[in-house]
Amino acid sequence: MNADLPHRVERACQDLLTTGQPITFHEVAARAGTGRATLYRRPELRAIVEEHRQRDRHALTLTGLAVQIDHLRATWLCQPELAPV
């Protein structure tokens, strides 16, 4: 279960970003099924949340939109099943 935790954290952040909700450690932990302390203690998990929080802050700037588009393209290249039909 811990092996897929980074993926669950990434998915929780993406869901929050997509729905326009603030990306908080509390909400990410709840959606990923883990504790906030785990997100803070594990550097790789904290980095995922911080990256998405930063992305959220710049979401409405041209640079932010360009970064999101690049991120989506990269995701679709790695996981074509996630691409819109």
C-alpha positions as CSV (number, residue, x, y, z in Angstrom):
1,M,0.0,0.0,0.0
2,N,2.9,2.4,0.7
3,A,4.4,1.7,-2.7
4,D,1.5,3.4,-4.4
5,L,1.3,6.3,-2.0
6,P,3.2,8.8,-4.2
7,H,0.7,8.0,-7.0
8,R,-2.2,8.5,-4.6
9,V,-0.8,11.9,-3.5
10,E,-0.2,12.9,-7.1
11,R,-3.8,12.0,-8.0
12,A,-5.2,13.8,-5.0
13,C,-3.3,17.0,-6.0
14,Q,-4.4,16.7,-9.6
15,D,-8.1,16.2,-8.5
16,L,-7.9,19.3,-6.3
17,L,-6.2,21.3,-9.1
18,T,-8.8,20.2,-11.6
19,T,-11.8,21.1,-9.4
20,G,-10.3,24.4,-8.5
21,Q,-10.0,23.6,-4.8
22,P,-7.1,24.8,-2.7
23,I,-4.3,22.3,-2.4
24,T,-3.7,21.8,1.3
25,F,-1.8,19.1,3.2
26,H,-5.0,18.4,5.1
27,E,-7.1,17.8,2.0
28,V,-4.4,15.9,0.1
29,A,-3.9,13.6,3.1
30,A,-7.6,12.9,3.3
31,R,-8.0,12.2,-0.4
32,A,-4.8,10.0,-0.5
33,G,-5.8,8.0,2.6
34,T,-2.8,9.0,4.7
35,G,-1.9,11.3,7.5
36,R,-0.6,14.8,7.2
37,A,2.4,13.9,9.2
38,T,3.3,11.3,6.6
39,L,3.2,14.0,3.9
40,Y,5.4,16.3,5.9
41,R,7.9,13.5,7.0
42,R,8.5,12.0,3.6
43,P,10.4,14.4,1.4
44,E,9.2,12.9,-1.9
45,L,5.6,13.3,-0.8
46,R,6.0,16.8,0.5
47,A,7.7,17.7,-2.8
48,I,4.7,16.5,-4.8
49,V,2.3,18.6,-2.7
50,E,4.5,21.7,-2.8
51,E,5.0,21.4,-6.5
52,H,1.2,21.3,-7.0
53,R,0.7,24.2,-4.6
54,Q,3.2,26.3,-6.5
55,R,1.5,25.3,-9.8
56,D,-1.9,26.3,-8.3
57,R,-0.6,29.8,-7.4
58,H,0.5,30.4,-11.0
59,A,-2.4,28.6,-12.7
60,L,-4.0,31.8,-14.1
61,T,-0.9,33.3,-15.5
62,L,0.3,32.7,-19.0
63,T,3.4,31.0,-17.7
64,G,1.3,28.9,-15.4
65,L,-1.1,27.8,-18.2
66,A,1.9,26.9,-20.4
67,V,3.3,24.8,-17.6
68,Q,0.0,23.0,-17.1
69,I,-0.3,22.3,-20.8
70,D,3.2,20.9,-20.8
71,H,2.4,18.8,-17.8
72,L,-0.7,17.4,-19.4
73,R,1.1,16.5,-22.6
74,A,3.8,14.7,-20.6
75,T,1.2,12.8,-18.7
76,W,-0.6,11.8,-21.8
77,L,2.6,10.6,-23.4
78,C,3.4,8.4,-20.4
79,Q,-0.2,7.4,-19.7
80,P,-2.3,7.6,-23.0
81,E,-5.3,6.1,-21.2
82,L,-5.7,9.4,-19.4
83,A,-5.9,11.5,-22.6
84,P,-9.3,12.9,-23.4
85,V,-11.2,11.1,-26.1
